[in-house]
Each structure stands twice: as structure tokens, then as C-alpha cells.
Amino acid sequence: MKLIVYIILFFSVGCLKQSEPAVSEKMIYIYPTSDYVYDLELQGDTLYVANGESGIKVFKIKSGGSMSMDSLYEGVAFSEEENIINIEFSEVSGILFALDKFNYTYAITKSAIFDLGSSFMKGISDCSRYQSKSTILSNISTPEILTLYRKIDQFDENNKSTSIGKVGFSDDFFFIGEDCSDDLLIDLNYGLTDIDFNNDRLYLSNANKDIPSIQIYNINGEAFSFAFEDTLVDSPNTISAYENSYVVGLNNKAGCYIALLDENGDIDGKFHIANSFTIRDVHFSNNLLVLSAGYGGVLVYDWDGESTPIARAMISTAYAYSTFVLNHENIVNHIIVGTRNGIEIYEI
């Protein structure tokens, strides 16, 4: 059975870049969890984990001869019935935003996570039925966050849509209009899958009800104006926007699509990689592009952000939801993966 797995991996790697073999990976650490690890947020050597019904976890990652993770916090942080599937960390303000799948968008300061007697702040929207992804709108001392809210008309179950709401900050609380009057964009595709904000632009994956695409909006004061739409070969699962590009993970084993942008924000080049893989999550840092491919594990590419990515490694993990490049002090070229079995760390 093990031989069969290795044979499958050998031929799958050929889909990455047939002229070069992938570098073999080495698992160096695993931390099992009772629920799936849906999302990761890495700040230096501190790892924040969205652990579903088990709440959130926070670890300090160490490497002194052998890799280890010291637990700083583990448990249900906000509600006995929480199901945390997405997290965003505002580095400047030190505030962690956590999305409960069917409930609230929670916000808590970094210091309050470790103070069990501290109160936390939360944003509430009575019109939401399901929230899945969010993005930091402004990473300042008083941050704002944009969140996808899927809705079903209570009088017509066939009338489904997604809106984008904003949770804003004041001195002592977070707020969002409970009647959805503060929604910035409405009546988008119910199957809208992801959202990202970078360089004063909002990126939406699968927002069009009729065709698979990426929609791009420019920020205009408190509103967003439509910039352009990029039509895709298949439905997108996720999008990550960077300084001069955006990277899209596609569904149905359609791989990964990359659009390069010129100084005006217009598309200046396109690449398509990772054919035959379904991509769930994208991360790019330290010249490494890592793609979480669900049952396909993790794909790693060397990339300078401009030219064609070069395949570096294919990592056979448990079902991969989220992946980060771990580079901190003496820890280099390590990949940390959130999976259905827990947290896995690899050296490449």
C-alpha cells in the first residue's frame, strides 16, 4: 500500500513541473487536535489557530535542536457553542478577529486572550446565516474588518445571496448594523468563496452568479466602486492579493491561476500552475508560494512574484486547509500546515 502511495506521488509531482523532480519533504513535528485546523495566522514565532468547535489555540514555536510548540492558550475563548473557522490578526493593534461559522464575528486583544478574567469585544449581525471568510480593511490602531455573510430569504429559500459587511472600531466596542444597512456590497453570488484586500483594492472570488471569475473593486471613501472582472476557467475557492499580483486557487482539480499587475493595477501577465489539483488556500512569503490542496497535500514553489513559479516540493499531508511559510530567526524553509488531523510542520 505504501509503495502505491509513493508511485501516485511520483506521477503527481510531474504535474508540478515535469522537467524537475520535487525536493523530498521531511516531517519534523505534528500536534494532533480534536477538531480540524481550519485556519492559521502566523506572527513571528507565534501561531494562532482556528480549531473549529475546540475554539482557538495559540503556540510559541521553538527550534533548539528539535522543533517544538509551547502552548500559550488552548480552549473555547468566546462561547461554549463556538465553531471558529477563520482568523485574522491586526499586527498594529494587536487584535485578533475570529469568525464563528454560524454566529458572531468575535474580536479580542492579544493580551486578553491570556487573561481569563478579561472581557472581549464582538461584532454582531442578525442578518447573517453563514460567514466563512474575512479580511482586514485597515491595519491600524483602530482596525476595520470586512466579512462575507451568506443569506437566505426567510420567505423564499431559493433567494440566496452574499453581502459584505464591515465591523468597525470605536473606543470601547465593535459594531455592525443589525439590519444590514451598513453592508457595503449586496446581492452577490451565494457561492462567493473568498475575500482579500490589498493596496486599496478589494478582491472577491466567485462573486458573479453567472460565470466563474474574480471581481476587483477600488475603495472610494466608505464605498467600493467596480474596477474590472477577470473570467476564469473554473470556479475559484480562494484568492490572495499581493503587491503586484493576485493568486487564485481553483476548484475541480483546475489548479492555480496567477495574474500579474502593472503599475496601474491592470493585468500584465498570466500563469497557470498545479494542474490536476484543487487548491483550498494560498500563501506567499520569503520567495515561496505554498498551495494547500486538500487531499492533495501541499505544493511548494519558488517564486519571485514576477516570473513563472518553479516547483520545489510536494508534501503529502493530511487534508490540508491552510499553510504558512515559517521563517523566524534560526527557523528557515519550514512549512506549517493546518490539517484535519492537527498541525504538521515540514522541512523542505
C-alpha positions in Angstrom: 0.0 0.0 0.0 2.8 2.4 0.9 4.5 1.6 -2.4 1.3 2.6 -4.3 1.2 5.9 -2.4 4.7 6.7 -3.4 4.0 5.8 -7.1 1.0 8.1 -7.1 3.0 10.9 -5.6 5.8 10.4 -8.2 3.4 10.9 -11.1 1.5 13.7 -9.4 4.7 15.7 -9.0 5.1 15.6 -12.7 2.1 17.8 -12.9 4.0 20.5 -11.0 7.0 20.8 -13.4 7.8 17.7 -15.4 11.4 18.7 -16.1 12.4 18.9 -12.5 11.8 16.4 -9.6 10.4 17.8 -6.4 12.6 18.1 -3.3 11.6 15.4 -0.8 10.0 16.7 2.3 10.7 15.8 5.9 8.0 15.9 8.6 9.6 17.1 11.8 6.7 17.8 14.1 3.0 17.0 14.5 0.5 18.3 17.0 -2.9 16.4 16.9 -6.1 18.3 17.6 -9.6 17.2 18.4 -11.2 19.2 15.6 -10.0 20.3 12.2 -7.4 23.1 11.9 -9.3 25.4 9.5 -7.1 28.4 9.5 -3.7 29.6 10.7 -2.3 33.1 11.4 1.5 33.4 11.9 3.1 36.4 13.6 6.9 35.9 14.0 7.2 32.7 16.1 3.6 32.9 17.5 1.0 30.8 15.8 -2.8 31.4 16.1 -5.1 28.5 15.2 -8.8 28.4 14.2 -9.7 25.0 15.6 -13.5 24.7 14.9 -15.5 23.6 17.9 -12.4 23.4 20.0 -12.1 27.2 19.8 -8.7 28.8 19.3 -5.2 27.8 20.1 -2.0 29.9 20.4 1.5 28.5 20.4 5.1 29.7 20.6 7.2 27.9 18.0 10.7 26.9 19.1 13.7 25.3 17.3 16.6 24.4 19.5 18.0 21.2 18.0 14.4 19.9 17.6 11.2 21.6 16.7 8.6 22.2 19.5 5.4 24.2 20.1 4.7 25.6 23.6 1.0 26.1 24.2 0.2 29.7 25.3 -3.6 29.2 25.1 -6.0 26.4 24.2 -9.7 26.4 24.6 -13.1 27.9 23.9 -12.5 31.6 24.0 -15.9 33.2 23.4 -18.8 30.8 23.6 -19.5 27.2 24.7 -21.0 26.6 21.3 -18.4 28.4 19.1 -17.1 27.0 15.8 -14.1 29.1 14.8 -13.2 28.6 11.1 -11.4 31.8 10.1 -9.0 34.2 12.0 -7.3 37.5 11.1 -4.7 39.2 13.2 -4.2 43.0 13.1 -0.5 43.3 13.8 -0.5 47.1 14.6 -3.5 47.0 17.0 -2.8 43.5 18.4 -6.4 42.5 17.9 -7.5 39.0 16.8 -10.7 38.6 14.8 -12.3 35.2 14.8 -15.2 34.1 12.7 -17.7 31.7 14.2 -19.3 29.7 11.4 -22.9 30.3 12.3 -22.7 33.0 14.9 -20.7 36.2 15.6 -17.5 37.8 14.4 -15.5 38.0 17.6 -12.7 40.3 18.3 -10.2 40.1 21.2 -7.0 41.8 22.1 -3.8 39.8 22.2 -3.3 40.4 25.9 -6.9 39.5 26.7 -6.5 36.0 25.2 -4.3 35.1 28.1 -6.4 36.9 30.7 -9.4 34.7 31.6 -10.9 37.5 33.6 -10.9 39.9 30.7 -14.0 40.8 28.7 -13.9 40.6 25.0 -15.5 42.6 22.2 -17.7 41.3 19.4 -19.4 42.3 16.3 -23.0 41.1 15.7 -25.1 40.8 12.6 -28.6 39.4 12.9 -29.0 39.1 9.1 -26.1 36.6 8.7 -26.8 32.9 8.3 -23.3 31.7 7.5 -19.9 33.5 7.4 -16.8 32.0 6.0 -14.0 34.4 5.3 -12.8 37.9 6.3 -10.1 40.4 5.6 -8.5 43.3 7.4 -9.6 46.6 5.8 -7.1 48.7 7.7 -4.2 47.5 9.8 -4.1 50.5 12.2 -4.7 51.0 15.9 -8.4 51.1 15.2 -8.8 48.4 12.5 -11.8 47.5 10.4 -12.7 44.1 9.0 -14.7 43.0 6.0 -16.7 39.8 6.3 -18.7 37.6 3.9 -22.3 37.0 5.1 -24.4 34.4 3.2 -28.1 34.9 3.4 -31.3 33.0 2.6 -34.6 34.9 2.2 -36.9 33.7 5.0 -39.9 33.9 2.6 -38.1 32.3 -0.4 -35.4 29.7 0.2 -34.4 29.9 -3.4 -33.5 33.5 -3.0 -29.9 33.3 -1.8 -27.1 35.9 -1.8 -24.0 37.1 -0.2 -23.3 40.5 1.3 -20.1 42.1 2.6 -20.4 43.8 6.0 -17.9 45.9 7.8 -17.1 45.6 11.5 -15.8 49.0 12.7 -13.9 50.0 15.8 -14.7 52.6 18.4 -13.1 53.3 21.7 -14.9 50.5 23.6 -16.8 48.3 21.2 -17.2 46.8 17.8 -20.3 47.3 15.8 -22.1 46.4 12.6 -25.7 47.4 11.6 -28.0 44.6 12.7 -30.4 45.4 9.9 -27.6 45.0 7.4 -27.9 48.7 6.5 -24.1 49.0 6.7 -23.4 46.3 4.1 -21.0 47.7 1.6 -21.9 45.3 -1.2 -25.1 43.3 -1.6 -26.8 40.7 -3.8 -23.6 38.9 -4.7 -23.3 35.2 -5.6 -24.3 32.9 -2.7 -21.3 30.8 -3.7 -18.9 33.7 -3.2 -15.9 31.9 -1.7 -13.2 34.3 -0.5 -12.3 37.9 0.0 -9.0 39.8 0.2 -7.9 43.5 0.5 -4.6 44.9 -0.6 -3.3 48.3 -2.0 -6.8 49.9 -1.6 -8.4 47.2 -3.7 -11.0 44.6 -2.8 -10.7 41.1 -4.4 -13.7 38.7 -4.5 -13.6 35.2 -5.7 -16.7 33.7 -7.4 -18.9 36.8 -6.7 -20.6 36.6 -10.1 -23.8 34.5 -10.2 -23.4 33.5 -13.8 -19.7 32.9 -14.5 -16.6 31.9 -12.5 -14.4 35.0 -12.0 -12.5 37.3 -9.8 -14.1 40.7 -9.3 -11.9 43.7 -8.3 -13.2 46.9 -6.6 -11.5 50.1 -5.8 -12.1 51.8 -2.5 -13.8 55.2 -2.7 -14.2 56.8 0.7 -16.6 54.5 2.6 -17.8 52.7 -0.6 -16.3 50.4 -3.2 -16.5 51.0 -7.0 -16.3 48.2 -9.5 -12.9 48.1 -11.3 -12.9 45.0 -13.6 -13.7 41.3 -13.7 -11.3 38.5 -14.6 -13.0 35.5 -16.0 -11.7 32.1 -15.0 -11.7 28.5 -16.5 -13.3 27.1 -13.3 -14.8 28.3 -10.1 -12.3 29.8 -7.6 -12.0 28.6 -4.0 -9.7 31.3 -2.7 -7.8 34.4 -3.6 -4.7 36.1 -2.1 -3.6 39.6 -3.3 -0.1 40.8 -3.2 1.9 43.9 -4.2 1.9 43.2 -7.9 -0.2 40.1 -8.4 -3.1 38.0 -7.2 -3.1 34.2 -6.8 -6.3 32.2 -7.2 -6.9 28.6 -6.0 -9.3 26.8 -8.4 -11.9 24.1 -7.7 -12.4 20.8 -9.6 -8.7 20.0 -9.9 -8.2 23.1 -12.1 -5.0 24.1 -10.3 -3.8 27.6 -9.5 -4.1 30.8 -11.6 -1.8 33.8 -11.2 -2.4 37.3 -12.6 0.5 39.8 -12.6 -0.4 43.5 -12.3 1.2 46.6 -13.8 1.7 49.9 -12.0 -1.9 50.9 -12.9 -3.3 47.7 -11.4 -4.2 46.3 -14.8 -3.4 42.6 -15.7 0.1 42.4 -17.3 0.6 38.7 -17.4 -0.9 35.3 -16.5 0.3 31.9 -15.3 -1.4 28.6 -14.6 0.2 26.0 -12.4 -0.7 23.0 -10.2 -2.8 21.3 -12.9 -4.9 18.4 -11.6 -5.0 19.8 -8.0 -7.9 21.5 -6.2 -6.4 24.5 -4.3 -8.0 25.5 -0.9 -5.6 28.1 0.3 -2.7 30.2 -0.9 0.2 31.8 0.9 3.3 33.6 -0.4 6.3 34.9 1.6 10.1 34.6 1.5 10.0 33.8 -2.2 8.0 30.6 -1.5 4.5 30.1 -2.8 2.6 27.4 -0.9 -0.7 25.9 -2.0 -3.0 23.9 0.3 -4.5 21.2 -1.9 -6.9 19.4 0.5 -6.4 15.7 0.0 -3.6 16.5 -2.4 -1.4 17.8 0.5 0.7 21.0 0.0 2.5 22.2 -3.2 5.6 24.4 -2.8 7.0 26.7 -5.5 10.0 29.0 -5.7 8.6 32.3 -6.9 9.9 35.9 -7.2 6.5 37.4 -7.6 7.1 38.1 -11.3 8.3 35.2 -13.4 6.9 31.7 -13.7 6.8 29.8 -10.4 9.2 26.8 -10.2 8.1 23.6 -8.5 10.1 22.8 -5.4 8.2 20.2 -3.3 5.1 18.3 -3.0 4.2 17.4 0.6 1.9 14.5 1.5 -0.1 15.8 4.5 -3.4 15.0 6.0 -6.2 17.0 4.3 -4.6 20.5 4.1 -6.7 23.6 4.9 -4.1 26.3 5.4 -0.4 26.6 5.0 2.3 29.1 6.0 6.0 29.5 5.4 7.8 29.5 8.7 10.9 31.7 8.7 12.0 33.1 12.0 15.5 33.6 13.4 17.1 30.1 13.1 14.0 28.5 11.6 14.1 28.7 7.8 12.5 26.8 5.0 9.9 25.2 7.1 6.2 24.7 6.2 3.5 24.7 8.8 0.2 23.1 7.8 -3.3 23.1 9.3 -5.0 19.8 8.6 -7.9 17.7 9.6 -5.6 15.8 11.9 -4.0 18.8 13.5 -0.9 20.9 12.9 2.0 19.5 10.9 5.5 21.0 10.3 7.8 20.1 7.5 11.4 20.9 6.5 12.0 21.4 2.8 
